[in-house]
Amino acid sequence: MVFGTEYKLKFIPKNSRLAYFVLFLLIFTSSLFAQDHSTTLVIPPRSHAPIHKATGTHLFFAVGRRTTVDNPQGVALTKLNSQDDPDTENDDDELTVYGVNAGHNEIIYNTSLIDIEIYRPKENDDDALLRPRGITANPKGLVYVADTGHRRVLELFNSKQGKQLVFRQSGRSDDSTFVPFDVSLTQDGSLFVSDSAGGKIWRWYPIQNRWDLVVDSVETPLGIAAYDQTDRWTAYRPSQIAFIAKDGREVWITDFSGKLIAKYQPDDNNSKFRYIAVDYFNNFYVTDEANNRVVKIDRYERFVDSIGQKGKGDYQFMSPQGIAIWKRFGQVCVAESRAADYFFIGTDIKNPILSVNHNTLRFQFFLTEQARVTIWIDSLHSAMSDTVIDRQVVAQGDRSIPWQIPDNWQPGKYLVHITATPYYSSTKYFTASKQLNWNYLSQSSALQSDEE
């Protein structure tokens, strides 16, 4: 995928609608209310995903009384190679979702467009789970889960074309204080593990069963997300680890040797971060259990946006926990206490303002995700109009775009339009937009503007 050029992203085909109904039956009481919200994450249209907030009721329809929602934790998204038809792209966005239902010591996952399975061995079996937390998976069928209660990491394999999770091995460090909380699998096949009790970050090589200490003396590390430079769906190549530290009060970014690159501390001292995921552009999305939101920060640990508030409706969460992103198409799953939410990565135009200096009009705004931006101006008293930029690729962050006011423009009232079309799967149906009024007096006079 080459961003910054025209790339045709496909939609969820109609025959996959039931798949996304099933995917978010995982973890799961919601009612839907329209409200103002950031568009950094966007809800897919019903034609692509009829259910975007799945509840325990949906889970009951899928599996009956086999299980109930009880303390959902980590989630993982992947496209299994065994379920991919190489002769068509129509199934490329049909994912397998794994959800940790910790209260029942089980993993719930979909095996097809309509079927759900539950991994729940008997309590005394060698492959049984006890208070599991984080989970990660890859297209090859490998699944790793932090078996926190047993102080180990389980390696599972999704066999029979994605139909059955089976136990392969378990691993743990030799450290006597080792208690894993979350896991993150990288492209090279190594696994990064946050050790919440030992205060460490480990790297496990399952084939050699070798454990290397990466970061030491971290207060209660929780969620972790890592990516290496060989990852196809990573825009920026330096390999990095991001993990939640200090029992949910900070986010740290290090390289693979453990060297600290940056730290993020939220303005709200009440924040309680839990899990973390990374997107194609190496932005990090962190669930904030205490404030019922998802916080987005960039790869330099700069705040980008906050999405959500407490509630049971759209763009609302109740104690969000696990979060996972399928980076190829920007599909996002968030697990909360009684529901699982499905989004696409979008973008938002924040704080748009106009400024003027002689014959130059300047458009300033903050973009929460790289996007194709169009700016045009219409006169409210004549047919005069002009396009400033047309689908220009604009990077995430604070932007400032100058435009020279033509000599023939007459004083009067104008309407400024700013639109931003994101990448990923949202690109064909969603466009963020802002409008501002521009009262143009003359090239040498003051400027007045108001956002609408």
Secondary structure, DSSP 4 states (H G I P E B T S, - for coil): --TTS---PPPPPGGGHHHHHHHTTS------------SSEEPPPTTT-S-SEEEHHHHHHHHGGG-----EEEEEEE--GGG--TT-STTTT--EEEEEEGGGTEEEEESSSS-EEEE---TTSTT--SS---EEE-TTSEEEEEEGGGTEEEEEEEETTTTEEEEEEEE--S-TT--EEEEEE-TTS-EEEEETTTTEEEEEETTTTEEEEEE-S-SS---EEEE-TT-TT-SS-S-EEEEEEGGGTEEEEE-TT--EEEEE--S-TT--EEEEEE-TT--EEEEETTTTEEEEE-TT--EEEEE-EESSSTTEESS---EEEETTTTEEEEE-SSEEEEEEE---EEEEEEEEETTEEEEEEEESS-EEEEEEEEESSSS-EEEEEEEEEE-SEEEEEEEEPPTTPPSEEEEEEEEEEESGGGTTT--EEEEEEEEE--TTS-EEEEE-
